[in-house]
């Protein structure tokens, strides 16, 4: 049961978290806006239209920015709250009454657990819903201009790329399609001067690409996988995952997918991207643990020596958090390059920093 003092510290923590979140996200938006201001101004519609484009663009990028800083925001709020408690001598009366330090900061730990859960929830339910908007350009919110096509693999092993794409019409110019060796026709290449993606529906010619002015215009032998002949130089290519958004996002489009979607894609027989998918999947699973280690280790550094200057203690806690975050990046890169197995690449930061965190947390001055 939480006491009045516990509720006060929890409110202080949540207030600090909101302030840190608003400040850092606003700072990102302001710096990025003034860096790319020319992409928004000098457009038809006047000031109101420019303001609407700015709000639209950065509004959809709030979940993406929050996803990058979620754990650091929790650590900043927790460190600020504990530092405020020390500065105002709010810990000393509790310690004098025989209350352990770990019990005194329990409201902060409860608040940290709540806010740490916001990061995974954001990546699971929010980012997948706004993934399309995250790919829009600053100076082309409607998707009417041509954009580069990075290409993607479908679950059947088909690779799709193109010269230019138009998001508004879901059209790709000069699309190049490579069918895998496992296809009935073997590895062959098909080029279409124009390809339009038809979203999934009730008809047979939905959920795929309508190809026109193709080369070759016909096939004498077995047809490639999921390819339907509509006429000379006209085909329909059925796909499961390589829709316009996937082809536009390129080979790393899956970073916007939810963990359940990643798990489904791991059953994909296409092996070219399986390592990166597996690393990302296991990294999603270990993310709450890594965030908890950052918070516990950072608070332990602050509370381990109450005589140390609070600014120095906060700086050391951020250094520790940066070391953990850097290890996550390094091991993820090694996992993507097949140097480490995907589970080991994701769990190594927890294995390396878990014991030191427990030792540091147990060494907190009481």
DRENDO-1510 file (C-alpha; in Angstrom, 1 decimal, always signed):
<recs>
REC; n; res; u; v; w
REC; 1; UNK; +0.0; +0.0; +0.0 .
REC; 2; UNK; +1.4; +3.4; -1.0 .
REC; 3; UNK; +1.7; +6.1; +1.6 .
REC; 4; UNK; +1.1; +9.8; +1.0 .
REC; 5; UNK; +4.9; +10.3; +0.7 .
REC; 6; UNK; +5.0; +7.5; -1.9 .
REC; 7; UNK; +2.3; +9.1; -3.9 .
REC; 8; UNK; +4.1; +12.5; -3.8 .
REC; 9; UNK; +7.3; +11.0; -5.1 .
REC; 10; UNK; +5.4; +9.1; -7.8 .
REC; 11; UNK; +3.7; +12.4; -8.9 .
REC; 12; UNK; +7.1; +14.1; -9.0 .
REC; 13; UNK; +8.5; +11.3; -11.1 .
REC; 14; UNK; +5.6; +11.4; -13.6 .
REC; 15; UNK; +5.8; +15.2; -13.8 .
REC; 16; UNK; +9.6; +15.0; -14.5 .
REC; 17; UNK; +9.0; +12.3; -17.1 .
REC; 18; UNK; +6.4; +14.4; -18.9 .
REC; 19; UNK; +8.7; +17.5; -18.9 .
REC; 20; UNK; +11.7; +15.5; -20.2 .
REC; 21; UNK; +9.5; +13.9; -22.9 .
REC; 22; UNK; +8.0; +17.2; -24.1 .
REC; 23; UNK; +11.3; +19.1; -24.0 .
REC; 24; UNK; +13.4; +16.5; -26.0 .
REC; 25; UNK; +10.7; +15.8; -28.6 .
REC; 26; UNK; +10.1; +19.5; -29.0 .
REC; 27; UNK; +13.9; +20.1; -29.3 .
REC; 28; UNK; +14.1; +17.5; -32.0 .
REC; 29; UNK; +11.2; +19.0; -33.9 .
REC; 30; UNK; +12.5; +22.6; -33.7 .
REC; 31; UNK; +16.1; +21.6; -34.8 .
REC; 32; UNK; +14.8; +19.5; -37.6 .
REC; 33; UNK; +12.3; +22.1; -38.7 .
REC; 34; UNK; +14.8; +25.0; -38.9 .
REC; 35; UNK; +17.3; +22.6; -40.7 .
REC; 36; UNK; +14.7; +21.8; -43.4 .
REC; 37; UNK; +12.5; +24.9; -43.3 .
REC; 38; UNK; +12.8; +25.3; -47.1 .
REC; 39; UNK; +11.0; +22.0; -47.7 .
REC; 40; UNK; +7.8; +23.4; -46.0 .
REC; 41; UNK; +7.7; +27.1; -47.0 .
REC; 42; UNK; +7.2; +28.6; -50.5 .
REC; 43; UNK; +4.4; +26.2; -51.2 .
REC; 44; UNK; +0.9; +27.1; -52.4 .
REC; 45; UNK; -1.8; +27.7; -49.8 .
REC; 46; UNK; -0.2; +30.4; -47.7 .
REC; 47; UNK; +0.7; +30.3; -44.0 .
REC; 48; UNK; -2.2; +28.1; -43.0 .
REC; 49; UNK; -1.2; +25.4; -45.4 .
REC; 50; UNK; +2.5; +25.5; -44.4 .
REC; 51; UNK; +1.5; +25.2; -40.7 .
REC; 52; UNK; -0.8; +22.3; -41.5 .
REC; 53; UNK; +2.1; +20.5; -43.3 .
REC; 54; UNK; +4.4; +21.0; -40.4 .
REC; 55; UNK; +1.9; +19.7; -37.9 .
REC; 56; UNK; +1.1; +16.7; -40.1 .
REC; 57; UNK; +4.7; +15.8; -40.7 .
REC; 58; UNK; +6.1; +16.1; -37.1 .
REC; 59; UNK; +2.9; +14.9; -35.5 .
REC; 60; UNK; +3.3; +11.5; -37.1 .
REC; 61; UNK; +7.0; +11.4; -36.2 .
REC; 62; UNK; +6.4; +11.7; -32.5 .
REC; 63; UNK; +6.1; +7.9; -32.0 .
REC; 64; UNK; +9.3; +7.3; -33.9 .
REC; 65; UNK; +11.3; +9.9; -31.9 .
REC; 66; UNK; +9.8; +8.6; -28.7 .
REC; 67; UNK; +10.8; +5.0; -29.7 .
REC; 68; UNK; +14.4; +6.1; -29.9 .
REC; 69; UNK; +14.5; +7.9; -26.6 .
REC; 70; UNK; +12.0; +5.9; -24.4 .
REC; 71; UNK; +14.6; +4.3; -22.1 .
REC; 72; UNK; +16.7; +7.5; -21.8 .
REC; 73; UNK; +13.6; +9.5; -20.9 .
REC; 74; UNK; +12.8; +7.1; -18.1 .
REC; 75; UNK; +16.4; +7.3; -16.8 .
REC; 76; UNK; +16.4; +11.1; -17.0 .
REC; 77; UNK; +13.1; +11.3; -15.1 .
REC; 78; UNK; +14.3; +8.8; -12.4 .
REC; 79; UNK; +17.7; +10.5; -12.0 .
REC; 80; UNK; +16.1; +13.9; -11.7 .
REC; 81; UNK; +13.6; +12.7; -9.2 .
REC; 82; UNK; +16.2; +11.0; -7.0 .
REC; 83; UNK; +18.5; +14.0; -7.3 .
REC; 84; UNK; +15.7; +16.3; -6.3 .
REC; 85; UNK; +15.0; +14.1; -3.2 .
REC; 86; UNK; +18.7; +14.3; -2.2 .
REC; 87; UNK; +18.9; +18.0; -2.9 .
REC; 88; UNK; +15.9; +18.7; -0.6 .
REC; 89; UNK; +17.1; +16.3; +2.0 .
REC; 90; UNK; +14.0; +14.2; +1.6 .
REC; 91; UNK; +15.9; +11.0; +1.9 .
REC; 92; UNK; +17.7; +11.8; +5.1 .
REC; 93; UNK; +14.6; +11.8; +7.4 .
REC; 94; UNK; +13.5; +8.5; +6.0 .
REC; 95; UNK; +16.9; +7.0; +6.5 .
REC; 96; UNK; +17.0; +8.3; +10.0 .
REC; 97; UNK; +13.6; +6.6; +10.7 .
REC; 98; UNK; +15.1; +3.3; +9.6 .
REC; 99; UNK; +13.6; +3.2; +6.2 .
REC; 100; UNK; +16.0; +1.6; +3.7 .
REC; 101; UNK; +16.9; +3.6; +0.6 .
REC; 102; UNK; +15.5; +1.0; -1.7 .
REC; 103; UNK; +12.2; +1.3; +0.0 .
REC; 104; UNK; +12.3; +5.1; -0.1 .
REC; 105; UNK; +12.8; +5.1; -3.9 .
REC; 106; UNK; +10.2; +2.4; -4.5 .
REC; 107; UNK; +7.7; +5.0; -6.0 .
REC; 108; UNK; +10.3; +6.0; -8.5 .
REC; 109; UNK; +10.9; +2.4; -9.5 .
REC; 110; UNK; +7.2; +1.8; -9.9 .
REC; 111; UNK; +6.9; +4.9; -12.1 .
REC; 112; UNK; +9.9; +3.8; -14.1 .
REC; 113; UNK; +8.3; +0.4; -14.6 .
REC; 114; UNK; +5.2; +2.1; -15.9 .
REC; 115; UNK; +7.0; +4.4; -18.3 .
REC; 116; UNK; +9.4; +1.7; -19.5 .
REC; 117; UNK; +6.3; -0.3; -20.8 .
REC; 118; UNK; +5.3; +2.7; -23.0 .
REC; 119; UNK; +8.3; +2.0; -25.3 .
REC; 120; UNK; +7.3; -1.6; -26.3 .
REC; 121; UNK; +3.6; -0.6; -26.4 .
REC; 122; UNK; +4.5; +2.2; -28.8 .
REC; 123; UNK; +6.5; -0.1; -31.1 .
REC; 124; UNK; +3.8; -2.7; -31.1 .
REC; 125; UNK; +0.6; -0.7; -31.6 .
REC; 126; UNK; +1.4; +2.8; -32.7 .
REC; 127; UNK; +4.4; +2.7; -35.1 .
REC; 128; UNK; +2.9; -0.1; -37.3 .
REC; 129; UNK; -0.2; +2.1; -37.7 .
REC; 130; UNK; +1.7; +5.2; -38.8 .
REC; 131; UNK; +4.4; +3.4; -40.9 .
REC; 132; UNK; +3.1; +4.8; -44.1 .
REC; 133; UNK; +3.2; +8.4; -42.9 .
REC; 134; UNK; +6.7; +7.9; -41.6 .
REC; 135; UNK; +7.8; +7.4; -45.2 .
REC; 136; UNK; +6.4; +10.6; -46.5 .
REC; 137; UNK; +8.7; +13.4; -47.6 .
REC; 138; UNK; +8.7; +16.8; -46.0 .
REC; 139; UNK; +8.0; +18.6; -49.3 .
REC; 140; UNK; +5.5; +16.0; -50.7 .
REC; 141; UNK; +2.9; +15.1; -48.1 .
REC; 142; UNK; +0.4; +13.9; -50.7 .
REC; 143; UNK; +2.9; +11.5; -52.4 .
REC; 144; UNK; +2.5; +13.0; -55.8 .
REC; 145; UNK; +6.2; +13.3; -56.6 .
REC; 146; UNK; +8.4; +10.5; -57.8 .
REC; 147; UNK; +10.4; +8.8; -55.0 .
REC; 148; UNK; +13.2; +6.4; -55.1 .
REC; 149; UNK; +12.3; +2.7; -54.8 .
REC; 150; UNK; +14.6; +0.7; -52.5 .
REC; 151; UNK; +13.2; -2.7; -53.2 .
REC; 152; UNK; +12.1; -5.6; -51.1 .
REC; 153; UNK; +11.7; -9.4; -50.9 .
REC; 154; UNK; +8.3; -11.1; -50.9 .
REC; 155; UNK; +7.7; -14.2; -48.7 .
REC; 156; UNK; +7.9; -16.4; -51.8 .
REC; 157; UNK; +11.5; -15.2; -52.5 .
REC; 158; UNK; +10.6; -12.8; -55.3 .
REC; 159; UNK; +12.7; -9.6; -55.3 .
REC; 160; UNK; +11.1; -6.4; -56.5 .
REC; 161; UNK; +12.8; -3.1; -57.2 .
REC; 162; UNK; +12.0; -0.1; -59.5 .
REC; 163; UNK; +13.3; +3.1; -60.9 .
REC; 164; UNK; +10.7; +5.5; -59.4 .
REC; 165; UNK; +7.5; +5.3; -57.4 .
REC; 166; UNK; +4.4; +7.5; -56.9 .
REC; 167; UNK; +2.8; +6.9; -53.6 .
REC; 168; UNK; -0.4; +8.7; -54.5 .
REC; 169; UNK; -1.2; +6.2; -57.3 .
REC; 170; UNK; +0.8; +3.3; -55.8 .
REC; 171; UNK; +2.6; +3.1; -59.1 .
REC; 172; UNK; +6.2; +2.1; -59.9 .
REC; 173; UNK; +8.0; +2.9; -63.2 .
REC; 174; UNK; +10.4; +0.3; -64.7 .
REC; 175; UNK; +9.8; -2.4; -62.1 .
REC; 176; UNK; +12.4; -5.2; -62.1 .
REC; 177; UNK; +11.2; -8.6; -60.7 .
REC; 178; UNK; +13.6; -11.5; -60.0 .
REC; 179; UNK; +12.1; -14.9; -59.4 .
REC; 180; UNK; +14.1; -17.3; -57.3 .
REC; 181; UNK; +15.6; -20.6; -58.4 .
REC; 182; UNK; +12.9; -22.4; -56.4 .
REC; 183; UNK; +10.3; -21.0; -58.8 .
REC; 184; UNK; +8.8; -23.4; -61.4 .
REC; 185; UNK; +10.4; -21.4; -64.1 .
REC; 186; UNK; +13.8; -21.1; -62.3 .
REC; 187; UNK; +15.6; -17.9; -61.8 .
REC; 188; UNK; +14.4; -15.4; -64.4 .
REC; 189; UNK; +13.9; -11.6; -64.7 .
REC; 190; UNK; +10.8; -9.7; -65.6 .
REC; 191; UNK; +10.7; -6.0; -66.4 .
REC; 192; UNK; +7.6; -3.9; -66.5 .
REC; 193; UNK; +7.5; -0.3; -67.8 .
REC; 194; UNK; +4.6; +0.4; -65.4 .
REC; 195; UNK; +3.4; -1.5; -62.3 .
REC; 196; UNK; +0.4; -0.5; -60.2 .
REC; 197; UNK; -0.3; -2.2; -56.8 .
REC; 198; UNK; -3.9; -3.4; -56.3 .
REC; 199; UNK; -4.7; -3.7; -52.6 .
REC; 200; UNK; -6.2; -7.0; -51.3 .
REC; 201; UNK; -9.9; -7.4; -52.0 .
REC; 202; UNK; -12.5; -9.9; -53.1 .
REC; 203; UNK; -11.5; -10.4; -56.7 .
REC; 204; UNK; -8.8; -12.7; -58.0 .
REC; 205; UNK; -6.7; -9.8; -59.3 .
REC; 206; UNK; -6.2; -8.1; -56.0 .
REC; 207; UNK; -3.4; -8.1; -53.5 .
REC; 208; UNK; -0.6; -7.8; -56.1 .
REC; 209; UNK; +0.9; -5.9; -58.9 .
REC; 210; UNK; -0.7; -5.2; -62.3 .
REC; 211; UNK; +2.2; -5.3; -64.8 .
REC; 212; UNK; +2.0; -3.7; -68.3 .
REC; 213; UNK; +4.5; -3.4; -71.2 .
REC; 214; UNK; +6.6; -6.2; -69.8 .
REC; 215; UNK; +9.8; -7.7; -71.1 .
REC; 216; UNK; +9.6; -10.6; -72.0 .
REC; 217; UNK; +6.0; -10.3; -73.2 .
REC; 218; UNK; +5.3; -14.0; -72.7 .
REC; 219; UNK; +6.6; -17.2; -71.3 .
REC; 220; UNK; +6.8; -20.4; -73.3 .
REC; 221; UNK; +7.6; -22.8; -70.4 .
REC; 222; UNK; +6.3; -22.9; -66.9 .
REC; 223; UNK; +5.1; -19.7; -65.4 .
REC; 224; UNK; +6.9; -18.2; -62.4 .
REC; 225; UNK; +5.4; -18.2; -58.9 .
REC; 226; UNK; +2.2; -16.3; -58.4 .
REC; 227; UNK; +2.2; -14.9; -62.0 .
REC; 228; UNK; -1.0; -14.7; -64.0 .
REC; 229; UNK; -1.0; -14.0; -67.8 .
REC; 230; UNK; -3.5; -11.3; -68.8 .
REC; 231; UNK; -2.4; -10.7; -72.4 .
REC; 232; UNK; +0.7; -9.9; -74.4 .
REC; 233; UNK; +3.0; -7.9; -72.2 .
REC; 234; UNK; +0.4; -7.9; -69.3 .
REC; 235; UNK; +0.7; -9.9; -66.1 .
REC; 236; UNK; -0.6; -9.9; -62.6 .
REC; 237; UNK; +1.8; -10.7; -59.8 .
REC; 238; UNK; +0.3; -11.9; -56.6 .
REC; 239; UNK; +2.4; -11.0; -53.5 .
REC; 240; UNK; +2.0; -11.5; -49.7 .
REC; 241; UNK; +4.3; -8.9; -48.3 .
REC; 242; UNK; +5.9; -6.9; -51.1 .
REC; 243; UNK; +3.2; -4.3; -51.5 .
REC; 244; UNK; +3.9; -0.7; -52.4 .
REC; 245; UNK; +4.8; +0.4; -48.9 .
REC; 246; UNK; +7.2; -2.5; -48.5 .
REC; 247; UNK; +8.9; -1.9; -51.8 .
REC; 248; UNK; +9.1; +1.8; -51.1 .
REC; 249; UNK; +10.6; +1.3; -47.6 .
REC; 250; UNK; +13.3; -1.0; -48.9 .
REC; 251; UNK; +14.9; -4.0; -47.4 .
REC; 252; UNK; +14.6; -2.7; -43.8 .
REC; 253; UNK; +10.8; -2.0; -44.0 .
REC; 254; UNK; +10.2; -4.6; -41.3 .
REC; 255; UNK; +11.7; -2.3; -38.6 .
REC; 256; UNK; +8.2; -0.8; -38.5 .
REC; 257; UNK; +6.5; -4.1; -38.0 .
REC; 258; UNK; +5.1; -5.4; -34.7 .
REC; 259; UNK; +6.8; -8.3; -32.9 .
REC; 260; UNK; +4.0; -10.6; -33.8 .
REC; 261; UNK; +4.5; -9.7; -37.5 .
REC; 262; UNK; +8.2; -10.4; -37.1 .
REC; 263; UNK; +7.5; -13.8; -35.6 .
REC; 264; UNK; +5.3; -14.6; -38.7 .
REC; 265; UNK; +8.0; -13.5; -41.1 .
REC; 266; UNK; +10.6; -15.7; -39.3 .
REC; 267; UNK; +8.7; -18.7; -40.8 .
REC; 268; UNK; +9.4; -17.2; -44.2 .
REC; 269; UNK; +11.4; -19.7; -46.3 .
REC; 270; UNK; +13.4; -16.8; -47.8 .
REC; 271; UNK; +16.8; -16.9; -46.0 .
REC; 272; UNK; +18.3; -13.7; -47.1 .
REC; 273; UNK; +17.0; -11.5; -44.4 .
REC; 274; UNK; +16.3; -14.1; -41.7 .
REC; 275; UNK; +19.3; -13.2; -39.5 .
REC; 276; UNK; +18.3; -9.5; -39.3 .
REC; 277; UNK; +14.7; -10.4; -38.6 .
REC; 278; UNK; +15.7; -12.8; -35.9 .
REC; 279; UNK; +18.0; -10.2; -34.2 .
REC; 280; UNK; +15.3; -7.6; -34.3 .
REC; 281; UNK; +12.8; -10.1; -32.9 .
REC; 282; UNK; +15.0; -11.1; -29.9 .
REC; 283; UNK; +16.0; -7.4; -29.4 .
REC; 284; UNK; +12.3; -6.6; -29.0 .
REC; 285; UNK; +12.0; -9.3; -26.3 .
REC; 286; UNK; +15.0; -8.0; -24.4 .
REC; 287; UNK; +14.2; -4.3; -24.6 .
REC; 288; UNK; +12.3; -4.1; -21.3 .
REC; 289; UNK; +15.1; -5.9; -19.5 .
REC; 290; UNK; +17.7; -3.6; -21.0 .
REC; 291; UNK; +15.7; -0.5; -20.0 .
REC; 292; UNK; +15.3; -1.8; -16.5 .
REC; 293; UNK; +19.1; -2.4; -16.3 .
REC; 294; UNK; +19.8; +1.2; -17.5 .
REC; 295; UNK; +17.5; +2.6; -14.8 .
REC; 296; UNK; +18.7; +0.4; -11.9 .
REC; 297; UNK; +22.3; +0.9; -12.8 .
REC; 298; UNK; +21.9; +4.6; -13.2 .
REC; 299; UNK; +20.1; +5.1; -9.9 .
REC; 300; UNK; +22.6; +2.9; -8.2 .
REC; 301; UNK; +25.4; +5.1; -9.3 .
REC; 302; UNK; +23.6; +8.2; -7.9 .
REC; 303; UNK; +22.7; +6.6; -4.6 .
REC; 304; UNK; +25.9; +4.6; -4.0 .
REC; 305; UNK; +27.8; +7.6; -2.7 .
REC; 306; UNK; +25.5; +10.3; -1.2 .
REC; 307; UNK; +28.5; +12.5; -0.6 .
REC; 308; UNK; +29.3; +12.8; -4.3 .
REC; 309; UNK; +28.2; +16.0; -6.0 .
REC; 310; UNK; +24.8; +15.4; -7.6 .
REC; 311; UNK; +25.8; +16.7; -11.0 .
REC; 312; UNK; +28.8; +14.3; -11.1 .
REC; 313; UNK; +26.5; +11.4; -10.0 .
REC; 314; UNK; +24.0; +12.2; -12.7 .
REC; 315; UNK; +26.7; +12.4; -15.3 .
REC; 316; UNK; +28.1; +9.0; -14.3 .
REC; 317; UNK; +24.6; +7.5; -14.5 .
REC; 318; UNK; +24.3; +8.8; -18.1 .
REC; 319; UNK; +27.7; +7.4; -19.0 .
REC; 320; UNK; +26.6; +4.0; -17.7 .
REC; 321; UNK; +23.4; +4.2; -19.6 .
REC; 322; UNK; +25.3; +5.1; -22.8 .
REC; 323; UNK; +27.6; +2.1; -22.3 .
REC; 324; UNK; +24.6; -0.2; -22.1 .
REC; 325; UNK; +23.0; +1.4; -25.1 .
REC; 326; UNK; +26.2; +1.2; -27.1 .
REC; 327; UNK; +26.6; -2.5; -26.3 .
REC; 328; UNK; +23.1; -3.1; -27.7 .
REC; 329; UNK; +24.0; -1.4; -31.0 .
REC; 330; UNK; +27.3; -3.2; -31.3 .
REC; 331; UNK; +25.9; -6.7; -30.6 .
REC; 332; UNK; +23.0; -6.1; -32.8 .
REC; 333; UNK; +25.4; -5.2; -35.6 .
REC; 334; UNK; +27.4; -8.3; -35.0 .
REC; 335; UNK; +24.2; -10.3; -35.1 .
REC; 336; UNK; +23.1; -8.7; -38.4 .
REC; 337; UNK; +26.5; -9.7; -39.9 .
REC; 338; UNK; +26.1; -13.3; -38.7 .
REC; 339; UNK; +29.1; -13.0; -36.4 .
REC; 340; UNK; +26.8; -13.8; -33.4 .
REC; 341; UNK; +23.7; -15.9; -33.3 .
REC; 342; UNK; +20.5; -13.7; -33.1 .
REC; 343; UNK; +19.5; -14.8; -29.5 .
REC; 344; UNK; +23.1; -14.3; -28.2 .
REC; 345; UNK; +23.3; -10.8; -29.9 .
REC; 346; UNK; +20.1; -9.7; -28.2 .
REC; 347; UNK; +20.8; -11.2; -24.8 .
REC; 348; UNK; +24.5; -10.4; -24.4 .
REC; 349; UNK; +23.9; -6.8; -23.0 .
REC; 350; UNK; +21.6; -8.4; -20.4 .
REC; 351; UNK; +24.2; -11.1; -19.6 .
REC; 352; UNK; +27.1; -8.6; -19.4 .
REC; 353; UNK; +25.4; -5.8; -17.4 .
REC; 354; UNK; +22.9; -7.8; -15.4 .
REC; 355; UNK; +25.3; -9.0; -12.6 .
REC; 356; UNK; +27.1; -5.6; -12.2 .
REC; 357; UNK; +23.7; -3.9; -12.0 .
REC; 358; UNK; +22.6; -6.3; -9.2 .
REC; 359; UNK; +25.8; -5.7; -7.4 .
REC; 360; UNK; +25.6; -2.0; -7.7 .
REC; 361; UNK; +21.9; -2.0; -6.6 .
REC; 362; UNK; +22.8; -4.1; -3.6 .
REC; 363; UNK; +25.6; -1.6; -2.7 .
REC; 364; UNK; +23.3; +1.4; -2.4 .
REC; 365; UNK; +24.0; +3.3; +0.8 .
REC; 366; UNK; +21.2; +2.7; +3.4 .
</recs>
